[in-house]
Amino acid sequence: MNSELPIPVANPDSQVYWDSANQERLMIRHCKACKELHFMPRYLCPACWSTELEWIQASGLGVVHSFTVVRRAPMKEFDHLVPYVVALIELKEGPRMMTNILGPDALETRIGDQVKVCFEARGPDAKVPQFVRYLAQKGAN
Amino acid sequence: MAQTMNSIRNKVAIVGVGESDIGKVPTMSGLGLNAQAARRALDDSGLKLSDIDGVLTAYSFTEPYFMLGSVICEYLGIKPRYTASMVVGGASPAVMLKHAAEAIAAGHCKTVLICAGENRATGQSRDQAVAALMAVGHPYFEKPYGPSIPAFYAMIARRHMELFGTTEEQMAAVSVTTRAHALLHPNAHMKKPLTIQDVMQSKPIADPLKILDCCLLSDAGGAFIVTSADIAKDLPCKPVYLAGIGEYHTHEHLMCAPSLTEFGAHESGKIAYKMAGFGPADIDVAELYDCFSIVPIIELEELGFCKQGEGGSFYQDGYARIGGRLPVNTHGGMLSHAHAGAAGGLFGIVEAVRQLRGGLGARQVEGAETALVHNEGGVLSSHCTLILTKDKQ
């Protein structure tokens, strides 16, 4: 979609995550020893230090835990997108991740909104997970 | 644990404090600002240059040397037996005080200079400053989404509003209260009064935060000198004693924060209170970290000065003003006095020392005997709380 925006950089911890994102799959880590799920991939499980980890595909469903509308971009690459929404999503599986909320109704985002994953092209060979609202719900005010 | 804590309680004192010129100071380098603050702190203490045998400093975005501790010592002409540059973000000054206290109590050195500061206003462009601060965001899992530092804190503010009904006007009251205090400080960056309406109508940055909810970018350096209580008692200055100090760290990146409404300040505060043998009711003045207006609201709650969700009304009701129930950020904080890297939180320590020494005129908290300072780094990630007292407990 936009080659100017930062292109994700994979390292040995995150190679599978970004390769999967390229195939439009959102992956998270599961510890076989303690059953804990976590988002940010690491060499070991942050809960029990087991190295018996596997990748599982997340449902791609989640809820907006919190969000902000960015009106001044931190990097010039994002200037043309202002105002845009940055949110923390609580995945249905539990872990939290950061994302933008995309779509024509993004600026109406509220805490508690249900969202689902989509994938945004960044350059010719990369995609980043993003989220859209899929059932307009009023936040619990 | 208890033994470790007793090993530094009341063992050290802060004997000298100094601030550089603050605001836009294009005639000075970042290292120069550190040196000016250090020289003022030394003069304030009554110690000699040769008495300093330890130096701790933090980091600099505008002058990003690899070994800043050694660089500062070289610049100041000090050959210490104890030095390091410690990077715990905004929590660095309080954490450095803890390390200095431990080193002094263990006999590794006698007198430690702690300094920090940068020329953030004139040493870099505003765009460079904002981009450099993005180092706080996770390079792979946060940065692709374009969050600014205010955006991280805005998400924390939004969650607080959602769960507890905190309002933008209450956050504005933080900026207004702090500005009123800054007007009483001769060296504060900001000199003009501020109203709630000014804050509410200021430029939106990351909803719900507006530019006047955000800290300054200043040229500023700060310094203080720590020595043993034994040495302190013979000095001409009035020493201020370290009664309790505690730190706690829960995450670095916001996506990994265990909670957006409960942070490590509660735990760091608990450790500090326990060491000092005090509770929140014993504190006369508090210098809290205020990089954004939501932060002292949360810290008041975490540190037990009010119930969770009541930090906003604490400010709105005037309790945080000088003369109020618990004066907060009596120098003007990072919102109105100065913010330049780790110097921001360091000025909270400087101000606490000055309040306990007394004689600040209109800025003085009447009868202040006990002060609490809280520093935080990252995105409410790393916390350090300290309690200072006028008299040795």
HADDOCK unambig.tbl for C-alpha pairs under 7 A between the chains (distance, minus, plus):
assign (segid A and resid 6 and name CA) (segid B and resid 144 and name CA) 5.32 0.50 0.50
assign (segid A and resid 7 and name CA) (segid B and resid 144 and name CA) 6.97 0.50 0.50
assign (segid A and resid 8 and name CA) (segid B and resid 140 and name CA) 6.02 0.50 0.50
assign (segid A and resid 8 and name CA) (segid B and resid 144 and name CA) 6.70 0.50 0.50
assign (segid A and resid 9 and name CA) (segid B and resid 140 and name CA) 6.25 0.50 0.50
assign (segid A and resid 66 and name CA) (segid B and resid 155 and name CA) 5.38 0.50 0.50
assign (segid A and resid 66 and name CA) (segid B and resid 158 and name CA) 6.45 0.50 0.50
assign (segid A and resid 66 and name CA) (segid B and resid 159 and name CA) 5.77 0.50 0.50
assign (segid A and resid 67 and name CA) (segid B and resid 155 and name CA) 5.08 0.50 0.50
assign (segid A and resid 67 and name CA) (segid B and resid 158 and name CA) 6.97 0.50 0.50
assign (segid A and resid 68 and name CA) (segid B and resid 151 and name CA) 6.14 0.50 0.50
assign (segid A and resid 68 and name CA) (segid B and resid 154 and name CA) 5.98 0.50 0.50
assign (segid A and resid 68 and name CA) (segid B and resid 155 and name CA) 5.60 0.50 0.50
assign (segid A and resid 68 and name CA) (segid B and resid 206 and name CA) 5.96 0.50 0.50
assign (segid A and resid 68 and name CA) (segid B and resid 207 and name CA) 5.34 0.50 0.50
assign (segid A and resid 69 and name CA) (segid B and resid 206 and name CA) 5.38 0.50 0.50
assign (segid A and resid 69 and name CA) (segid B and resid 207 and name CA) 5.20 0.50 0.50
assign (segid A and resid 70 and name CA) (segid B and resid 151 and name CA) 6.46 0.50 0.50
assign (segid A and resid 70 and name CA) (segid B and resid 205 and name CA) 6.28 0.50 0.50
assign (segid A and resid 70 and name CA) (segid B and resid 206 and name CA) 4.31 0.50 0.50
assign (segid A and resid 70 and name CA) (segid B and resid 207 and name CA) 6.65 0.50 0.50
assign (segid A and resid 71 and name CA) (segid B and resid 204 and name CA) 6.27 0.50 0.50
assign (segid A and resid 71 and name CA) (segid B and resid 205 and name CA) 4.95 0.50 0.50
assign (segid A and resid 71 and name CA) (segid B and resid 206 and name CA) 5.47 0.50 0.50
assign (segid A and resid 72 and name CA) (segid B and resid 205 and name CA) 5.18 0.50 0.50
assign (segid A and resid 72 and name CA) (segid B and resid 206 and name CA) 6.91 0.50 0.50
assign (segid A and resid 73 and name CA) (segid B and resid 146 and name CA) 6.93 0.50 0.50
assign (segid A and resid 73 and name CA) (segid B and resid 148 and name CA) 6.62 0.50 0.50
assign (segid A and resid 74 and name CA) (segid B and resid 130 and name CA) 5.86 0.50 0.50
assign (segid A and resid 74 and name CA) (segid B and resid 131 and name CA) 5.78 0.50 0.50
assign (segid A and resid 74 and name CA) (segid B and resid 146 and name CA) 6.70 0.50 0.50
assign (segid A and resid 74 and name CA) (segid B and resid 147 and name CA) 6.87 0.50 0.50
assign (segid A and resid 74 and name CA) (segid B and resid 148 and name CA) 4.99 0.50 0.50
assign (segid A and resid 75 and name CA) (segid B and resid 131 and name CA) 6.04 0.50 0.50
assign (segid A and resid 78 and name CA) (segid B and resid 146 and name CA) 6.47 0.50 0.50
assign (segid A and resid 86 and name CA) (segid B and resid 145 and name CA) 6.75 0.50 0.50
assign (segid A and resid 86 and name CA) (segid B and resid 147 and name CA) 6.37 0.50 0.50
assign (segid A and resid 88 and name CA) (segid B and resid 255 and name CA) 6.91 0.50 0.50
assign (segid A and resid 96 and name CA) (segid B and resid 255 and name CA) 6.03 0.50 0.50
assign (segid A and resid 97 and name CA) (segid B and resid 255 and name CA) 5.41 0.50 0.50
assign (segid A and resid 98 and name CA) (segid B and resid 141 and name CA) 6.98 0.50 0.50
assign (segid A and resid 98 and name CA) (segid B and resid 142 and name CA) 5.93 0.50 0.50
assign (segid A and resid 98 and name CA) (segid B and resid 255 and name CA) 6.04 0.50 0.50
assign (segid A and resid 99 and name CA) (segid B and resid 145 and name CA) 5.89 0.50 0.50
assign (segid A and resid 100 and name CA) (segid B and resid 145 and name CA) 5.86 0.50 0.50
assign (segid A and resid 141 and name CA) (segid B and resid 162 and name CA) 6.42 0.50 0.50
